[in-house]
């Protein structure tokens, strides 16, 4: 089983977190996500935490988890904080494959998405 | 002439701003952006400002500018600050058409992009 874990920053505003929850729900409904489940975690200000969400993926049987940082730029959160949180869980589950994808802003599909928006 | 103006938050880190500059350059190179030019502005911490960039679009002859907030959630920057800055310029150029698109996180194409990332 393979899961996609989307990590958002999280906000003090509940409406902002809810916006991400709704988005992830739509991602899960996409026809061909290439994964068996889509999960969500927040880096701060909201739950579940990265550790809790990632543990959840593994405990329900995921052999592989692909982590997508839902961030637009490669700041400390992307470069340090997310890898740090992920590595804590990886250390506890050495036989599982956990891969961190490039952050959203670095997605190769982003230029086309922006170009088509107009 | 129609221009697309992408508005990023801006960062104190030059590398983060440069990342957006490079992205916008790629957007401009896309085959069919549906616009004649793609411009970039920063809300804060970097230049050009929204006012400067938008004035630039209009002064070089754009009849229509489509503004895309490069933001993931609908916080105050999206709901208040960007419309406020845009309206200042619209007031000076009442005959031009300036439209603010939904912020990137609300793009209808986002769920598929996230689903395909895995």
gemmi code that builds the backbone of each chain (N, CA, C; Angstrom):
import gemmi

chains = {
    "A": [
        ("UNK", (0.838, -1.193, 0.000), (0.000, 0.000, 0.000), (0.877, 1.248, 0.000)),
        ("UNK", (0.451, 2.225, -0.768), (1.203, 3.473, -0.889), (0.287, 4.641, -0.528)),
        ("UNK", (0.816, 5.565, 0.256), (0.024, 6.740, 0.629), (0.740, 8.022, 0.230)),
        ("UNK", (-0.071, 9.035, -0.051), (0.446, 10.387, -0.285), (0.119, 11.205, 0.950)),
        ("UNK", (1.146, 11.810, 1.546), (0.930, 12.675, 2.712), (1.257, 14.115, 2.320)),
        ("UNK", (0.227, 14.936, 2.299), (0.397, 16.350, 1.961), (0.628, 17.132, 3.251)),
        ("UNK", (1.720, 17.878, 3.299), (2.033, 18.653, 4.500), (1.844, 20.140, 4.227)),
        ("UNK", (0.885, 20.731, 4.943), (0.641, 22.166, 4.822), (1.259, 22.883, 6.019)),
        ("UNK", (1.446, 24.180, 5.886), (2.060, 24.930, 6.982), (1.172, 24.918, 8.214)),
        ("UNK", (-0.116, 25.159, 7.991), (-1.030, 25.330, 9.119), (-1.135, 26.796, 9.471)),
        ("UNK", (-2.307, 27.184, 9.968), (-2.572, 28.586, 10.261), (-3.305, 28.715, 11.582)),
        ("UNK", (-3.221, 29.889, 12.191), (-4.029, 30.144, 13.390), (-5.498, 30.322, 13.015)),
        ("UNK", (-5.754, 30.606, 11.726), (-7.136, 30.779, 11.281), (-7.720, 29.430, 10.880)),
        ("UNK", (-8.797, 29.060, 11.501), (-9.420, 27.769, 11.213), (-9.859, 27.679, 9.755)),
        ("UNK", (-10.317, 28.799, 9.183), (-10.804, 28.774, 7.799), (-9.691, 28.414, 6.822)),
        ("UNK", (-8.479, 28.848, 7.145), (-7.350, 28.532, 6.268), (-7.026, 27.043, 6.327)),
        ("UNK", (-7.057, 26.478, 7.523), (-6.810, 25.040, 7.653), (-7.918, 24.238, 6.983)),
        ("UNK", (-9.141, 24.723, 7.130), (-10.284, 24.028, 6.522), (-10.158, 24.030, 4.995)),
        ("UNK", (-9.625, 25.130, 4.462), (-9.407, 25.218, 3.004), (-8.484, 24.087, 2.534)),
        ("UNK", (-7.460, 23.793, 3.320), (-6.534, 22.713, 2.957), (-7.201, 21.351, 3.120)),
        ("UNK", (-7.988, 21.221, 4.166), (-8.707, 19.949, 4.381), (-9.599, 19.651, 3.175)),
        ("UNK", (-10.299, 20.664, 2.709), (-11.183, 20.489, 1.559), (-10.384, 20.148, 0.301)),
        ("UNK", (-9.253, 20.818, 0.141), (-8.410, 20.548, -1.020), (-7.919, 19.102, -1.025)),
        ("UNK", (-7.456, 18.647, 0.128), (-6.933, 17.277, 0.216), (-8.050, 16.264, -0.029)),
        ("UNK", (-9.246, 16.616, 0.395), (-10.393, 15.757, 0.106), (-10.599, 15.628, -1.402)),
        ("UNK", (-10.418, 16.734, -2.107), (-10.548, 16.696, -3.570), (-9.420, 15.896, -4.209)),
        ("UNK", (-8.228, 16.008, -3.649), (-7.093, 15.236, -4.181), (-7.404, 13.739, -4.071)),
        ("UNK", (-7.990, 13.360, -2.945), (-8.318, 11.946, -2.724), (-9.372, 11.448, -3.699)),
        ("UNK", (-10.194, 12.384, -4.196), (-11.251, 11.997, -5.120), (-10.788, 11.976, -6.577)),
        ("UNK", (-9.581, 12.451, -6.826), (-9.075, 12.416, -8.201), (-8.996, 10.967, -8.672)),
        ("UNK", (-9.228, 10.781, -9.975), (-9.366, 9.417, -10.485), (-8.103, 8.566, -10.349)),
        ("UNK", (-6.963, 9.168, -10.613), (-5.757, 8.350, -10.652), (-4.620, 8.974, -9.855)),
        ("UNK", (-4.758, 9.025, -8.555), (-3.671, 9.615, -7.778), (-2.438, 8.717, -7.688)),
        ("UNK", (-2.593, 7.454, -8.103), (-1.430, 6.560, -8.053), (-1.089, 6.100, -6.641)),
        ("UNK", (-1.985, 6.423, -5.706), (-1.777, 5.998, -4.324), (-3.091, 5.438, -3.780)),
        ("UNK", (-2.970, 4.697, -2.688), (-4.157, 4.060, -2.115), (-4.883, 4.969, -1.137)),
        ("UNK", (-4.173, 5.961, -0.632), (-4.816, 6.889, 0.313), (-4.082, 8.229, 0.282)),
        ("UNK", (-4.815, 9.288, 0.574), (-4.218, 10.622, 0.653), (-4.447, 11.149, 2.062)),
        ("UNK", (-3.367, 11.542, 2.729), (-3.461, 12.032, 4.099), (-2.928, 13.466, 4.175)),
        ("UNK", (-3.227, 14.120, 5.285), (-2.843, 15.519, 5.474), (-2.206, 15.692, 6.842)),
        ("UNK", (-1.170, 16.523, 6.888), (-0.567, 16.907, 8.167), (-0.256, 18.396, 8.128)),
        ("UNK", (-0.170, 18.990, 9.320), (0.202, 20.405, 9.422), (1.532, 20.534, 10.162)),
        ("UNK", (2.372, 21.412, 9.664), (3.663, 21.640, 10.319), (3.468, 22.311, 11.667)),
        ("UNK", (2.565, 23.269, 11.733), (2.283, 23.935, 13.009), (0.890, 24.541, 13.011)),
        ("UNK", (0.431, 24.901, 14.198), (-0.848, 25.599, 14.403), (-2.091, 24.725, 14.213)),
        ("UNK", (-1.941, 23.508, 13.728), (-3.115, 22.668, 13.505), (-2.700, 21.202, 13.580)),
        ("UNK", (-3.684, 20.351, 13.639), (-3.406, 18.918, 13.735), (-4.120, 18.167, 12.634)),
        ("UNK", (-3.644, 16.984, 12.282), (-2.585, 16.217, 12.933), (-1.191, 16.765, 12.605)),
        ("UNK", (-0.262, 16.504, 13.507), (1.135, 16.836, 13.253), (1.695, 15.886, 12.196)),
        ("UNK", (2.876, 16.213, 11.715), (3.536, 15.341, 10.734), (3.776, 13.958, 11.338)),
        ("UNK", (4.268, 13.949, 12.566), (4.585, 12.668, 13.202), (3.330, 11.806, 13.358)),
        ("UNK", (2.267, 12.424, 13.840), (1.019, 11.679, 14.043), (0.461, 11.144, 12.727)),
        ("UNK", (0.441, 12.000, 11.712), (-0.131, 11.588, 10.423), (0.708, 10.499, 9.764)),
        ("UNK", (2.018, 10.657, 9.842), (2.915, 9.691, 9.202), (2.844, 8.336, 9.918)),
        ("UNK", (2.819, 8.383, 11.230), (2.631, 7.152, 12.002), (1.314, 6.475, 11.604)),
        ("UNK", (0.294, 7.295, 11.404), (-1.004, 6.755, 11.002), (-0.926, 5.999, 9.692)),
        ("UNK", (-0.228, 6.582, 8.724), (-0.054, 5.912, 7.417), (0.596, 4.541, 7.608)),
        ("UNK", (1.661, 4.499, 8.395), (2.432, 3.266, 8.550), (1.667, 2.238, 9.377)),
        ("UNK", (0.988, 2.719, 10.396), (0.248, 1.789, 11.256), (-0.920, 1.131, 10.531)),
        ("UNK", (-1.479, 1.817, 9.541), (-2.572, 1.154, 8.817), (-2.059, 0.365, 7.614)),
        ("UNK", (-0.735, 0.233, 7.529), (-0.187, -0.731, 6.600), (0.527, -0.207, 5.368)),
        ("UNK", (0.730, 1.097, 5.277), (1.451, 1.615, 4.112), (2.890, 1.109, 4.111)),
        ("UNK", (3.320, 0.592, 2.965), (4.716, 0.186, 2.813), (5.552, 1.368, 2.328)),
        ("UNK", (4.852, 2.310, 1.675), (5.539, 3.464, 1.097), (4.684, 4.710, 1.329)),
        ("UNK", (5.328, 5.779, 1.743), (4.639, 7.058, 1.895), (5.419, 8.116, 1.121)),
        ("UNK", (4.698, 8.839, 0.271), (5.294, 9.936, -0.479), (4.812, 11.232, 0.165)),
        ("UNK", (5.754, 12.039, 0.623), (5.439, 13.263, 1.356), (5.563, 14.468, 0.424)),
        ("UNK", (4.478, 15.232, 0.333), (4.485, 16.419, -0.536), (4.354, 17.694, 0.304)),
        ("UNK", (5.406, 18.483, 0.381), (5.313, 19.754, 1.108), (4.489, 20.764, 0.295)),
        ("UNK", (3.338, 21.129, 0.856), (2.445, 22.083, 0.194), (2.917, 23.495, 0.542)),
        ("UNK", (4.055, 23.845, 0.000), (4.723, 25.120, 0.254), (5.174, 25.700, -1.086)),
        ("UNK", (5.199, 27.020, -1.165), (5.581, 27.649, -2.429), (7.072, 27.924, -2.559)),
        ("UNK", (7.769, 28.032, -1.444), (9.203, 28.306, -1.577), (10.017, 27.465, -0.607)),
        ("UNK", (11.279, 27.328, -0.942), (12.166, 26.427, -0.213), (12.794, 27.135, 0.987)),
        ("UNK", (11.974, 27.508, 1.944), (12.479, 28.124, 3.162), (12.874, 27.059, 4.173)),
        ("UNK", (13.129, 27.506, 5.402), (13.558, 26.575, 6.446), (12.551, 25.461, 6.701)),
        ("UNK", (11.279, 25.764, 6.565), (10.271, 24.723, 6.791), (10.480, 23.557, 5.830)),
        ("UNK", (10.739, 23.897, 4.584), (10.919, 22.851, 3.563), (12.293, 22.192, 3.683)),
        ("UNK", (13.302, 22.999, 3.919), (14.680, 22.487, 3.899), (15.039, 21.751, 5.181)),
        ("UNK", (14.540, 22.251, 6.301), (14.957, 21.659, 7.587), (13.820, 20.999, 8.372)),
        ("UNK", (12.753, 21.746, 8.623), (11.738, 21.283, 9.578), (11.017, 20.024, 9.123)),
        ("UNK", (10.561, 20.013, 7.889), (9.832, 18.835, 7.406), (10.744, 17.606, 7.350)),
        ("UNK", (11.943, 17.708, 6.775), (12.835, 16.537, 6.787), (13.141, 16.050, 8.203)),
        ("UNK", (13.263, 16.988, 9.145), (13.547, 16.607, 10.526), (12.406, 15.776, 11.118)),
        ("UNK", (11.184, 16.255, 10.918), (10.024, 15.538, 11.448), (9.871, 14.167, 10.790)),
        ("UNK", (10.101, 14.139, 9.493), (9.969, 12.872, 8.757), (11.031, 11.872, 9.210)),
        ("UNK", (12.239, 12.362, 9.427), (13.332, 11.445, 9.784), (13.091, 10.796, 11.149)),
        ("UNK", (12.410, 11.517, 12.041), (12.101, 10.921, 13.348), (11.239, 9.669, 13.185)),
        ("UNK", (10.283, 9.739, 12.271), (9.394, 8.596, 12.057), (10.122, 7.503, 11.267)),
        ("UNK", (10.915, 7.944, 10.278), (11.665, 6.952, 9.482), (12.572, 6.117, 10.386)),
        ("UNK", (13.178, 6.769, 11.372), (14.076, 6.057, 12.286), (13.340, 4.948, 13.055)),
        ("UNK", (12.059, 5.194, 13.321), (11.265, 4.201, 14.056), (10.751, 3.081, 13.148)),
        ("UNK", (10.715, 3.368, 11.848), (10.202, 2.391, 10.880), (11.228, 2.226, 9.751)),
        ("UNK", (12.365, 1.627, 10.044), (13.460, 1.577, 9.047), (13.129, 0.763, 7.795)),
        ("UNK", (12.141, -0.135, 7.898), (11.828, -0.967, 6.738), (10.842, -0.314, 5.772)),
        ("UNK", (10.292, 0.817, 6.154), (9.312, 1.498, 5.303), (10.018, 2.524, 4.414)),
        ("UNK", (9.435, 2.781, 3.264), (10.012, 3.747, 2.322), (9.246, 5.062, 2.437)),
        ("UNK", (9.938, 6.083, 2.898), (9.330, 7.413, 3.012), (10.141, 8.370, 2.148)),
        ("UNK", (9.483, 8.962, 1.182), (10.166, 9.839, 0.232), (9.575, 11.243, 0.308)),
        ("UNK", (10.424, 12.240, 0.399), (9.937, 13.625, 0.394), (10.084, 14.198, -1.015)),
        ("UNK", (8.967, 14.594, -1.589), (8.973, 15.186, -2.928), (9.446, 16.645, -2.857)),
        ("UNK", (9.837, 17.218, -4.004), (10.093, 18.660, -4.030), (8.836, 19.407, -3.564)),
        ("UNK", (9.017, 20.559, -2.956), (7.865, 21.352, -2.518), (7.043, 21.786, -3.723)),
        ("UNK", (5.776, 22.098, -3.460), (4.840, 22.402, -4.543), (5.364, 23.465, -5.519)),
        ("UNK", (5.939, 24.531, -4.979), (6.415, 25.619, -5.837), (7.474, 25.182, -6.840)),
        ("UNK", (8.145, 24.065, -6.563), (9.178, 23.560, -7.461), (8.644, 22.504, -8.420)),
        ("UNK", (7.339, 22.251, -8.359), (6.743, 21.249, -9.247), (6.948, 21.634, -10.708)),
        ("UNK", (7.324, 20.660, -11.486), (7.520, 20.919, -12.910), (6.244, 21.300, -13.628)),
        ("UNK", (5.102, 21.010, -12.992), (3.818, 21.334, -13.611), (3.347, 22.751, -13.270)),
        ("UNK", (4.061, 23.421, -12.371), (3.590, 24.727, -11.912), (3.573, 25.803, -13.010)),
        ("UNK", (4.622, 25.919, -13.831), (4.576, 26.956, -14.863), (3.352, 26.844, -15.770)),
        ("UNK", (3.018, 25.628, -16.169), (1.852, 25.445, -17.044), (0.564, 25.788, -16.319)),
        ("UNK", (0.487, 25.421, -15.047), (-0.723, 25.728, -14.281), (-0.917, 27.239, -14.191)),
        ("UNK", (0.159, 27.957, -13.915), (0.062, 29.419, -13.809), (-0.272, 30.035, -15.163)),
        ("UNK", (0.338, 29.517, -16.205), (0.100, 30.062, -17.548), (-1.351, 29.861, -17.964)),
        ("UNK", (-1.902, 28.721, -17.578), (-3.278, 28.425, -17.978), (-4.312, 29.169, -17.144)),
        ("UNK", (-3.876, 29.726, -16.035), (-4.829, 30.382, -15.130), (-5.460, 31.617, -15.749)),
        ("UNK", (-4.720, 32.253, -16.644), (-5.199, 33.517, -17.218), (-6.257, 33.271, -18.278)),
    ],
    "B": [
        ("UNK", (-3.734, 44.476, -25.925), (-2.709, 43.670, -25.261), (-3.179, 43.266, -23.865)),
        ("UNK", (-2.885, 42.024, -23.533), (-3.297, 41.479, -22.238), (-2.068, 40.964, -21.484)),
        ("UNK", (-1.987, 41.286, -20.231), (-0.852, 40.810, -19.436), (-1.333, 40.008, -18.233)),
        ("UNK", (-0.498, 39.053, -17.836), (-0.723, 38.308, -16.596), (0.262, 38.829, -15.561)),
        ("UNK", (-0.240, 39.275, -14.418), (0.623, 39.753, -13.335), (0.528, 38.777, -12.173)),
        ("UNK", (1.618, 38.095, -11.911), (1.667, 37.138, -10.810), (2.169, 37.871, -9.563)),
        ("UNK", (1.402, 37.789, -8.475), (1.792, 38.476, -7.244), (2.204, 37.446, -6.202)),
        ("UNK", (3.473, 37.506, -5.814), (3.996, 36.627, -4.772), (4.096, 37.401, -3.465)),
        ("UNK", (4.196, 36.686, -2.374), (4.280, 37.364, -1.075), (5.563, 38.169, -0.957)),
        ("UNK", (6.677, 37.562, -1.368), (7.977, 38.193, -1.148), (8.566, 37.704, 0.156)),
        ("UNK", (9.898, 37.638, 0.199), (10.589, 37.101, 1.371), (11.811, 37.952, 1.676)),
        ("UNK", (12.254, 37.871, 2.926), (13.521, 38.533, 3.269), (14.706, 37.768, 2.675)),
        ("UNK", (14.472, 36.521, 2.327), (15.548, 35.714, 1.740), (15.576, 35.911, 0.220)),
        ("UNK", (16.691, 36.367, -0.279), (16.812, 36.632, -1.716), (16.584, 35.365, -2.531)),
        ("UNK", (17.003, 34.221, -1.991), (16.877, 32.973, -2.752), (15.418, 32.620, -2.990)),
        ("UNK", (14.586, 32.955, -2.021), (13.160, 32.660, -2.169), (12.543, 33.547, -3.245)),
        ("UNK", (12.912, 34.806, -3.258), (12.402, 35.706, -4.291), (12.915, 35.288, -5.673)),
        ("UNK", (14.169, 34.868, -5.693), (14.756, 34.445, -6.974), (14.038, 33.207, -7.514)),
        ("UNK", (13.614, 32.344, -6.603), (12.869, 31.146, -7.007), (11.594, 31.556, -7.763)),
        ("UNK", (10.926, 32.597, -7.280), (9.709, 33.058, -7.942), (10.044, 33.727, -9.276)),
        ("UNK", (11.125, 34.481, -9.299), (11.534, 35.124, -10.551), (11.771, 34.061, -11.631)),
        ("UNK", (12.445, 32.994, -11.246), (12.726, 31.919, -12.207), (11.426, 31.240, -12.651)),
        ("UNK", (10.510, 31.048, -11.711), (9.231, 30.414, -12.044), (8.456, 31.272, -13.041)),
        ("UNK", (8.402, 32.561, -12.787), (7.655, 33.456, -13.674), (8.301, 33.493, -15.060)),
        ("UNK", (9.596, 33.391, -15.077), (10.289, 33.308, -16.368), (9.835, 32.071, -17.143)),
        ("UNK", (9.652, 30.972, -16.425), (9.174, 29.745, -17.078), (7.724, 29.888, -17.543)),
        ("UNK", (6.917, 30.579, -16.753), (5.520, 30.805, -17.144), (5.479, 31.578, -18.465)),
        ("UNK", (6.364, 32.560, -18.579), (6.403, 33.381, -19.792), (6.825, 32.570, -21.007)),
        ("UNK", (7.564, 31.487, -20.747), (8.044, 30.658, -21.864), (7.034, 29.583, -22.267)),
        ("UNK", (5.981, 29.418, -21.487), (4.961, 28.426, -21.847), (4.354, 28.790, -23.206)),
        ("UNK", (3.960, 27.768, -23.944), (3.542, 27.993, -25.326), (2.290, 28.840, -25.476)),
        ("UNK", (1.311, 28.578, -24.605), (0.039, 29.258, -24.808), (-0.497, 29.897, -23.533)),
        ("UNK", (0.162, 30.899, -23.031), (-0.335, 31.507, -21.803), (-1.590, 32.347, -22.022)),
        ("UNK", (-1.971, 32.603, -23.297), (-3.169, 33.391, -23.544), (-2.989, 34.862, -23.249)),
        ("UNK", (-1.750, 35.258, -22.966), (-1.460, 36.661, -22.692), (-0.208, 37.066, -23.476)),
        ("UNK", (-0.050, 38.360, -23.611), (1.082, 38.866, -24.392), (2.340, 39.043, -23.550)),
        ("UNK", (2.155, 39.127, -22.257), (3.315, 39.292, -21.385), (2.975, 38.766, -19.987)),
        ("UNK", (4.004, 38.302, -19.297), (3.829, 37.843, -17.925), (4.730, 38.681, -17.024)),
        ("UNK", (4.148, 39.292, -16.017), (4.905, 40.159, -15.115), (4.803, 39.631, -13.686)),
        ("UNK", (5.679, 40.153, -12.830), (5.752, 39.694, -11.440), (5.778, 40.893, -10.502)),
        ("UNK", (5.098, 40.769, -9.385), (5.169, 41.774, -8.325), (5.236, 41.052, -6.981)),
        ("UNK", (5.764, 41.769, -5.983), (5.819, 41.229, -4.629), (4.981, 42.092, -3.695)),
        ("UNK", (4.243, 41.447, -2.805), (3.418, 42.186, -1.847), (4.292, 42.920, -0.850)),
        ("UNK", (5.358, 42.253, -0.388), (6.279, 42.907, 0.541), (7.659, 42.257, 0.481)),
        ("UNK", (8.644, 42.953, 1.062), (10.018, 42.456, 1.202), (10.822, 42.442, -0.094)),
        ("UNK", (10.193, 42.700, -1.234), (10.945, 42.651, -2.492), (10.261, 43.561, -3.510)),
        ("UNK", (10.935, 43.804, -4.580), (10.397, 44.675, -5.626), (10.398, 43.945, -6.962)),
        ("UNK", (9.551, 44.380, -7.895), (8.690, 45.566, -7.846), (7.457, 45.365, -6.968)),
        ("UNK", (6.941, 46.457, -6.459), (5.687, 46.421, -5.713), (4.537, 46.160, -6.681)),
        ("UNK", (3.377, 45.883, -6.130), (2.192, 45.662, -6.965), (1.886, 46.918, -7.776)),
        ("UNK", (1.940, 48.064, -7.102), (1.624, 49.315, -7.782), (2.592, 49.580, -8.943)),
        ("UNK", (3.866, 49.407, -8.680), (4.868, 49.653, -9.723), (4.707, 48.695, -10.899)),
        ("UNK", (4.509, 47.426, -10.586), (4.404, 46.435, -11.662), (3.133, 46.632, -12.477)),
        ("UNK", (2.042, 46.921, -11.800), (0.760, 47.098, -12.486), (0.794, 48.356, -13.357)),
        ("UNK", (1.365, 49.418, -12.815), (1.546, 50.644, -13.607), (2.383, 50.336, -14.854)),
        ("UNK", (3.382, 49.501, -14.664), (4.246, 49.139, -15.787), (3.472, 48.451, -16.900)),
        ("UNK", (2.594, 47.525, -16.512), (1.759, 46.824, -17.499), (0.935, 47.831, -18.300)),
        ("UNK", (0.298, 48.752, -17.597), (-0.617, 49.696, -18.245), (0.145, 50.720, -19.085)),
        ("UNK", (1.277, 51.155, -18.576), (2.048, 52.167, -19.303), (2.631, 51.619, -20.607)),
        ("UNK", (2.888, 50.306, -20.620), (3.404, 49.775, -21.889), (2.266, 49.315, -22.807)),
        ("UNK", (1.037, 49.623, -22.432), (-0.055, 49.463, -23.379), (-1.052, 48.362, -23.137)),
        ("UNK", (-0.958, 47.683, -22.006), (-1.939, 46.632, -21.737), (-3.332, 47.235, -21.579)),
        ("UNK", (-4.301, 46.648, -22.278), (-5.696, 47.055, -22.096), (-6.339, 46.265, -20.969)),
        ("UNK", (-5.764, 45.082, -20.736), (-6.315, 44.175, -19.725), (-5.174, 43.524, -18.943)),
        ("UNK", (-5.316, 43.489, -17.638), (-4.339, 42.802, -16.795), (-5.084, 41.814, -15.908)),
        ("UNK", (-4.622, 40.578, -15.937), (-5.186, 39.545, -15.076), (-4.189, 39.312, -13.947)),
        ("UNK", (-4.633, 39.501, -12.728), (-3.768, 39.420, -11.558), (-3.956, 38.071, -10.871)),
        ("UNK", (-2.865, 37.342, -10.704), (-2.936, 36.029, -10.060), (-2.174, 36.043, -8.736)),
        ("UNK", (-2.889, 35.962, -7.621), (-2.210, 35.887, -6.320), (-1.556, 34.507, -6.142)),
        ("UNK", (-0.220, 34.517, -6.085), (0.531, 33.267, -5.917), (0.603, 32.949, -4.414)),
        ("UNK", (-0.557, 32.594, -3.887), (-0.728, 32.311, -2.460), (-1.521, 31.022, -2.320)),
        ("UNK", (-1.272, 30.290, -1.245), (-1.962, 29.015, -1.055), (-3.259, 29.124, -0.274)),
        ("UNK", (-3.403, 30.157, 0.536), (-4.652, 30.264, 1.286), (-5.179, 31.691, 1.280)),
        ("UNK", (-6.468, 31.795, 1.566), (-7.160, 33.078, 1.465), (-7.067, 33.862, 2.760)),
        ("UNK", (-5.871, 34.251, 3.132), (-5.678, 35.082, 4.312), (-5.879, 36.549, 3.976)),
        ("UNK", (-5.503, 37.404, 4.921), (-5.684, 38.841, 4.722), (-4.959, 39.375, 3.498)),
        ("UNK", (-3.816, 38.799, 3.184), (-3.075, 39.274, 2.010), (-3.922, 39.121, 0.749)),
        ("UNK", (-4.591, 37.977, 0.654), (-5.405, 37.704, -0.535), (-6.725, 38.474, -0.493)),
        ("UNK", (-7.336, 38.492, 0.688), (-8.682, 39.071, 0.811), (-8.654, 40.597, 0.848)),
        ("UNK", (-7.642, 41.164, 1.486), (-7.636, 42.626, 1.667), (-6.476, 43.340, 0.967)),
        ("UNK", (-5.248, 42.883, 1.246), (-4.084, 43.677, 0.833), (-3.928, 43.768, -0.688)),
        ("UNK", (-4.035, 42.638, -1.356), (-3.863, 42.662, -2.812), (-4.989, 43.455, -3.488)),
        ("UNK", (-6.264, 43.218, -3.133), (-7.325, 44.046, -3.737), (-7.127, 45.537, -3.472)),
        ("UNK", (-6.640, 45.871, -2.281), (-6.414, 47.281, -1.944), (-5.356, 47.902, -2.858)),
        ("UNK", (-4.263, 47.203, -3.034), (-3.196, 47.722, -3.889), (-3.657, 47.831, -5.341)),
        ("UNK", (-4.389, 46.827, -5.785), (-4.876, 46.828, -7.171), (-5.869, 47.964, -7.391)),
        ("UNK", (-6.727, 48.197, -6.403), (-7.760, 49.230, -6.586), (-7.157, 50.629, -6.701)),
        ("UNK", (-6.030, 50.840, -6.035), (-5.361, 52.137, -6.149), (-4.970, 52.428, -7.595)),
        ("UNK", (-4.475, 51.400, -8.263), (-4.065, 51.586, -9.655), (-5.282, 51.652, -10.580)),
        ("UNK", (-6.285, 50.815, -10.286), (-7.508, 50.835, -11.106), (-8.147, 52.232, -11.082)),
        ("UNK", (-8.107, 52.857, -9.915), (-8.700, 54.195, -9.785), (-8.004, 55.202, -10.701)),
        ("UNK", (-6.718, 54.991, -10.912), (-5.962, 55.913, -11.775), (-6.155, 55.606, -13.254)),
        ("UNK", (-6.566, 54.383, -13.541), (-6.740, 53.948, -14.936), (-8.148, 53.349, -15.095)),
        ("UNK", (-9.184, 54.167, -15.011), (-10.557, 53.625, -15.012), (-10.954, 52.922, -16.308)),
        ("UNK", (-10.281, 53.219, -17.403), (-10.656, 52.607, -18.675), (-10.014, 51.241, -18.903)),
        ("UNK", (-9.102, 50.844, -18.025), (-8.430, 49.557, -18.191), (-9.170, 48.479, -17.398)),
        ("UNK", (-9.067, 47.260, -17.883), (-9.705, 46.128, -17.217), (-8.675, 45.371, -16.387)),
        ("UNK", (-8.842, 45.418, -15.082), (-7.940, 44.689, -14.185), (-8.778, 43.688, -13.396)),
        ("UNK", (-8.442, 42.418, -13.544), (-9.218, 41.350, -12.909), (-8.325, 40.563, -11.958)),
        ("UNK", (-8.802, 40.346, -10.754), (-8.046, 39.519, -9.805), (-8.606, 38.098, -9.814)),
        ("UNK", (-7.766, 37.150, -10.154), (-8.164, 35.741, -10.181), (-8.208, 35.177, -8.756)),
        ("UNK", (-8.866, 34.035, -8.574), (-8.745, 33.339, -7.284), (-7.271, 33.039, -6.999)),
        ("UNK", (-6.917, 33.001, -5.738), (-5.526, 32.684, -5.382), (-5.176, 31.260, -5.828)),
        ("UNK", (-3.886, 31.029, -5.974), (-3.427, 29.751, -6.527), (-4.016, 28.537, -5.816)),
        ("UNK", (-4.072, 28.578, -4.487), (-4.571, 27.432, -3.726), (-6.007, 27.069, -4.057)),
        ("UNK", (-6.754, 28.029, -4.594), (-8.155, 27.785, -4.953), (-8.312, 27.401, -6.415)),
        ("UNK", (-7.207, 27.279, -7.127), (-7.275, 26.906, -8.544), (-7.944, 25.552, -8.724)),
        ("UNK", (-8.843, 25.481, -9.674), (-9.527, 24.219, -9.946), (-8.591, 23.126, -10.420)),
        ("UNK", (-7.404, 23.525, -10.860), (-6.437, 22.543, -11.350), (-5.544, 21.993, -10.241)),
        ("UNK", (-5.656, 22.562, -9.039), (-4.738, 22.166, -7.963), (-4.913, 20.717, -7.508)),
        ("UNK", (-6.155, 20.218, -7.314), (-6.268, 18.824, -6.867), (-5.579, 17.838, -7.815)),
        ("UNK", (-5.760, 18.049, -9.108), (-5.122, 17.126, -10.064), (-3.600, 17.245, -10.015)),
        ("UNK", (-3.108, 18.473, -9.870), (-1.651, 18.653, -9.799), (-1.080, 17.929, -8.586)),
        ("UNK", (-1.749, 18.048, -7.459), (-1.264, 17.362, -6.244), (-1.371, 15.851, -6.397)),
        ("UNK", (-2.463, 15.398, -6.977), (-2.651, 13.953, -7.145), (-1.587, 13.360, -8.061)),
        ("UNK", (-1.224, 14.131, -9.075), (-0.241, 13.623, -10.039), (1.187, 13.678, -9.515)),
        ("UNK", (1.379, 14.429, -8.442), (2.740, 14.617, -7.939), (3.346, 13.330, -7.415)),
        ("UNK", (2.468, 12.425, -6.940), (2.984, 11.210, -6.320), (3.435, 10.196, -7.363)),
    ],
}
model = gemmi.Model(1)
for chain_id, residues in chains.items():
    chain = gemmi.Chain(chain_id)
    for i, (resn, *xyz) in enumerate(residues, 1):
        res = gemmi.Residue()
        res.name, res.seqid = resn, gemmi.SeqId(i, " ")
        for name, pos in zip(("N", "CA", "C"), xyz):
            atom = gemmi.Atom()
            atom.name, atom.element = name, gemmi.Element(name[0])
            atom.pos, atom.b_iso = gemmi.Position(*pos), 0.0
            res.add_atom(atom)
        chain.add_residue(res)
    model.add_chain(chain)
structure = gemmi.Structure()
structure.add_model(model)
structure.setup_entities()
